């Protein structure tokens, strides 16, 4: 299971999303963890921008997980996976890999 962790070090979700989208072909073959934990007070609009990229990636039978600290996941759409830590992101990917192996 190959997983790529992409970390936003500039704390600018919008610019990071543009860069990620432009370079998507380099990562599309692996599971993706997008680490936005450096951003304080990230709002729903900040994570919603990742929804279309997430949906596109998940259609390819790969995981796409956002790491966002201090975020109420109940605010986000169900199809967007958001966790508070990198460890939880790895756990989610491991579970999804098992589900895919079992044909779910």
HELIX and SHEET records of a PDB file:
HELIX    1   1 UNK A   13  UNK A   22  1                                  10    
HELIX    2   2 UNK A   24  UNK A   26  5                                   3    
HELIX    3   3 UNK A   44  UNK A   48  1                                   5    
HELIX    4   4 UNK A   51  UNK A   59  1                                   9    
HELIX    5   5 UNK A   73  UNK A   75  5                                   3    
HELIX    6   6 UNK A   86  UNK A  101  1                                  16    
SHEET    1   A 4 UNK A   3  UNK A   7  0                                        
SHEET    2   A 4 UNK A  31  UNK A  35  1                                        
SHEET    3   A 4 UNK A  64  UNK A  67  1                                        
SHEET    4   A 4 UNK A  81  UNK A  83  1                                        
END                                                                             
